[in-house]
Amino acid sequence: MVTEIATHVDNDPVPFRCLETLKACSLVCRAFHNEFSKRVASQIHVRDTVPEDDSDDEDELEAPRRCLHLPTLERFKDYIEQNPHFADQVRVFKVTLHVHWQKLTAGTSFNYVLPATLDLLAQILPLLPRLQHFWLQASNSIHWDEFEPLQSTIQNFCMKTPITRLTVGSSIKDVPSFQITHNPKLMYLTLDNISIEPHLEGGIVQPQVSLVELDIDSSWIYSDLPNFYPQALADLRRFRFSSNRFNVDSVQTILSKAGPALQEFECKGCCNTQVGADAEELAESMGPFDFSSNTQLREIHFRYFTMHGRLTDFGPRMCTSLESLSGSTSKVERITLEFAVTNEDALVNVLDFANWTAIERVMQTPSAFPSLRSFNIVLSGLRTFPICDKVSIPTLRTQVRRLFPQFHDSRKVAFKVRTSA
């Protein structure tokens, strides 16, 4: 129980509150001290220093403002130099770099990070010998070339330390693929809104990395990763991504390279679709995807944002994806379809019978999913649940049961409504 409490506190999204709670709990008794004290320095989030007179664009400062309780790079470096035992405890190191903006001429400008900041970070990394997760992000869009003084340090650091998880995010552009694929210990990779630069020599390259988990939250086309480094995906177990109509082909390539090892698949579809986009763009991001080579797949989760709930071609596209998974040898245990809606009408439109006819046919095929334990339909996005007859809980539950009459008694079909209130 003490371990569960410590884990819950350790996952607090507010770093300052998490640190203070861990410190306080470690003083309760010996059992608490043994469990909580080792977590005090396990996760560190450091922000770049923002000058008080900085007059850059307001959006540029938004990320640092959210980190007011976090130490600066300079303070953190001084502390770990004086307390090397503290540095030995750090397992997760997250850095938010402040991106400065300078206007050159009318219509032209460029973003940059202070050279002193990069030098400081290059000095800190070698002082963290037991780091397992390195998380680098920026407050605004910036090209990887601007990190030139830091590039070799990051590569050498990843080669010499036991780092197994790397997160590169928040608008860092054109990260060279060798920075990702030349770390033999790397197992978990998260790419957040970045683009990957292809290998300069071309052709298939033998990577040193073998990924277990890949999470891509990006609108960019990232086909270079599976095309040039197919062996890096051979043992992939979990694959999560944000889909749109531009990268569906890239997703399919990764699914093919992952093969039978893949066990979990999550499509965060249309995360980059602007409010008001038409239904056709939503439909294109839904695939269809071919899972025929992913014979060990256990769980699939499709999550979409829909402005009006008009899911054009949703049924046929999803039907094609599910058909590639179904069959007497299918090992799929859980299927979740989640729709983030913006109003009550969209919530009702999602469950229109026309959207689900094709899927119903697949689900009612004998021996379609012999290992299936649950088929979840999740509606989210509303702050509070609306109070009106057409979207009452009993009405929606009845409608879902009518969509899948075969599972009415087995209760395999679950219907959930999540609100943010």
N, C-alpha and C positions, 0 to 999 in steps of 0.2 A: 504494500500500500504506500509506503514511503517513496518508493521508486516512481509509482504512478503520480503522486503529488508533485514530485520533483520534475518529472517530464512535463506535466501540465504547466507548471510555472516557467519552465525553460522555453516553452513555446509561446510565451507572451509576446505579442507583436510590438509592444513598446519597450525598447531596449533598456531605458533607464529604470522603468518600473520593474522589469525582469531582474536586473542586476541587484536592485535594493531588496527585492523580495527574497532572492537567493541568499543574500548576505544575512538577512534577518532569520530566515529559517535554519541556516546553518548553526545558529546559536541556541536553538531550542533544546536539543539533547544530543547525546553522542550518536544515536542512530541517524538523526537528521543531519548532523555535522558530516558524517561519513558520506552521505549521499548528495548533499547540497553543495558542500565546499568545493568539490571537484568540478562543479558546473559553473561556478562564479566566473571563471576566466575562459570557459570553453567557447563562447561565442562573442566576438568583438565586432562592432560596427563603428567605423571611423569615417569622419567627413573631412573634406578638404577645407582649409581655412578660407573664409569669405571676408574680404576687407570691409570695414564698416562704411567706407565712403564709396563702395562699389555701386555704380549707377547703371548697371546693365539692365537688360530687359527683365521685367518682373517674372516671367515664366522661368527664366534662367535660374532664379533664386529660390524657386518653389521647393526643389528637393532639399537644399541645405536648410531651409527654414523648418522642414519637418524633422530635422536631426539636431535640434537645439541642445538636447541633453547628451549628445555624443561627443567624445573627445576629438581633438584635431590630430592630424598626422604628426605634427611636431611634438605635441604633448605625449602622444602614445609612444613615439620613439624614445623620448627621454625616460619614460617610465620603465619600459622593458629593458633598456640598457642598465638601469639601476636595479631592476628586479628580474634577473634572468629566469628565476624559477616561475615567474608569472608567464613569461613567453613560452615556457615548456607546456603550459596548460592550454594554450590557445589551439582550438581545433577548427573553428570557423572564423574567417577574417573577411569582412565585407567593407569595401571602400567605395565611397561616393565622391567622385572627383568633380570639382567645380569647373564648369566650362565657361571661359570668358568669351565675350563677343566684341569684335572691333569692326567698325564701319570703315571701308577703304574709300570708295567713291560712291556716287549715286547708283544704287542698285547692286552694289557688291560689298561683301563682308566676309569674314572668316571667323571660325571658332578655334579656340586653342586652350590648352592647359598650361599653367605656368611651369617652366622648366624646373624650378626649384621644387615644385610638388612632385614631379616625376623622379627627381634625384632622391628625394626623401623617401618615397615609396620603395625605390630600388634598394635603399639601405635597410628598410624595415623587413622586407621579405626574408632575407637570409637569417634574421634573428628569430624566426618562427620555425624551429626544426621539426615540430610534430603537427604542423598544419595539415588538415585533411580536406577542407573546403575553402577555396579561394573565390571570392565574389567581387568582380570589378564592374562598376557602373559609373555613368556620368550624368550630370544634371541637364545636359542638352546634347544635341547631335554633334558628333565629332568623328573624324576619320582616324583609323588605326595608325596611319603614318605620323600623326601628331604625338604618338607615344614612342617615337624612335628611341629615346634614351632608356626606355623601360623594356623594350621588346626582348632583348637578349637576356635581361635579368629574369623576366617571367619564364622564358623557355628553360633556362638553366635551373631556375628554382623548381619548376615542375618536374624536371628530370631527377633532381637530387633529393626531393622530399617525398614523404608518403602520401601526397595529395591524391585523392581518388575522385573528388567532385570539383568541377569547374563551372562557374556561372559567369557569362559575359553578357552584359545587358545594357538597357537604357540608351539606345541610339548610338552605339559604337559601330561604325561602318567599316566594311571591307576588312574583316579580320582574316589574316592569311591562314589557309587551311593547315599548314605545318605547325602552327601554334597549338592546334587542337589535337592533331594526330600523332605527334612525336613524344607523347608521354605514356610510357608503358604501363603505368599504374592507374591511369585515368579510367574510371568506370561510369561516372555519372556526369552528363554534360547538359547544361541548360543554356540556350541561346535566345536572348530576349531582345527582339527588334534589331537584329544585326544582319549584315550580309556577309557571306563567306567568299573570299577571293579564291578563284580556282588555282590549281597547281600550275606553275609557269611552264613546266616541261611537257605537260599534257600526258595522256595515257594513264593507265592504272598504276597506282603506287602502293607498295606494301607498307601498311601503317604499323606503328608500334602499339597503338591503342586498340583495345577491344571493349566497346561500350556495352554496359548492361542496361542503362537508362538514357534516353534521349528526349529532351523537352525543348521544342522549338516554338517560341511565341513570336512569330515574325510574319510580316506580309511579303517578304522577299522570296524570290525563287532560289531554292537552295539545292538544286539538283547536282551541283558540283561535288558535294560531300559524298553521296552514295556512288556517283559515277567514277570518281577518282580513288575512293577509299572503300570499296565494297566489303573488304574483310573486317573493317572496323565495326560493321553492323552484323556480323555473322552470329554473334551471341546475344543480340539485343533482346531483352526481356520486356521492357516497358517503353512505349513510344507515345508521346503526347505532342500535339502540335496545334497551331491555329491555322485554319484552312480558309482560303479564298479561291476565287476562280482562276488565279494565276499559278498557284502551286499544287493543284490537285495531282498533276503528273509527277511532280517531285515526291509527293507523299506516296504515290503508288510505287515508285522506284524503291523507296526505303522499305516498304512492306515486302517487296520481292526479295531485296537483299537480306532482310532479317530472317525470312524463311520460317521454319518450324519452331525456332527458339522463342519467338514472340508470344507472350502470355497476356499482356495488357495493352489495350489500344484506346486512346482518348482523342477525339476530334473536337477541338475548341473552335468550331466553325464560325465564320463571320465575325470574329472579334474585331476585325479591322474595317468592317462595313460601316459606313457613315449612316447616321440616323436619317431616315427618309429614302434609303436605297430601295430599288425596286425588288420584287420578289424573285426575279430571274437571277440576280446576282446571288441571292441566298441559295437558290436551287443549285447553281453551278458549284458552289462550295461543298455541296453534299456528296460529291463524287459523281458516279458510284465508285466504290473501291472494291478491288478483287482480293479477297482473303484466302483464296484457294491454297496458297503455299504456306499459310500460317496455321498449320494443323493442330498446334498446341494452345491456341488462343483460348483463354479462360474468361476474359472480361472485356467488353467493349462499351464505350461511353461516347455518345454524340451529344454535343452541346451547341445550341445555336441561339443567336439573337434575331428576333423577328419584330419588326416595327408594328405590323398590322395583323400578323398571324396568317397571312396569305402564303401558304407554302406551295408555290408553283412547282409541279413535278416532284414534290417531296416523296410521295408514295412510290412511284416507279424507281426512282434513284435508290431509295433506301431498300426497296425490295430486291434490287439487283445485288446490293452489298450483302444483305442477309442470306440470299440464296447461295452465294459463294461460301458461306459459313455453315449452312445447314447440311443435314445428312445424318445417317446413322452413326457415323464416326465422329461427329462434332463433339468437342469437349467444352463448348461455351457454357458457362454457369450463370452469367449475369449480363443482361443487356439493359442499358439505360439511355433513354432519349430525353434530353432536357431542353426546354425552350424558355428563353428569357423574353418576356413580353413587356410592353409598356403601358397597356391599358386593359380594361375589362373585355372590350370587344375582341382584341387580339387573343386573349386567353380562351375565349369561346371558339374563335375561328381555327385555332390550332387543332381542336378536337373535332373538326368537321369530318363527317364520314368519308367525303371524297378524298381526303388526305391519307386515309388509313386502309382503304379497300385492298390495295396491293399487298400491304404488309400483313393484313389479316389472312390473306391466302397463303402466304409463306408460313405463318405461325401455326396454321391449322393443318399443314401437311403432315401426315403420319411420320413419326420418327424424325421430324425436322431438327429438333434440338433435344436429344435424349437426356443430356446432362443439365439442362436449364433449370435453375432454381428460382430465378426472379426476372421479370420483365418490367422495368420501372419507367413510368411516364412522369416526368417532373416538370412543373410549371413554376417559374420563378421570375423575379424582376419587379413585382409590385411591392410597394412599401407596406401596405396593409391589405388584407383580403377584402375585396369589395362586398358590400351588402346589397345584393339584388338577387331576384329569383333565378335568373338564367345562369348565374355562376355560383350558386350555392354549393357547398360541399356535397350534399346528397345528390344534387343534379349532375355534377361532374363525375362523381363516382359511378352513377348509373350509366352515364354515357360511355365511360371507359369500359365497363363490363359489357356493354352492348357491342363495343368494337371487337372484343375478344371473347365471344361466348364459350369457346372451348375451355377457357381457363377460369370460368366463373366459379366453379366449385373447388378447383385446386388452389385458388388464390395465388397463382404464380404471377399474375399481373397486379402490380402495385401502382397506385396513383398518389402522387404527393404534390402539395402546393407549398412553396417556400416563400415567405415574405421577409423583408429586411427590417421590419419593425421589431 
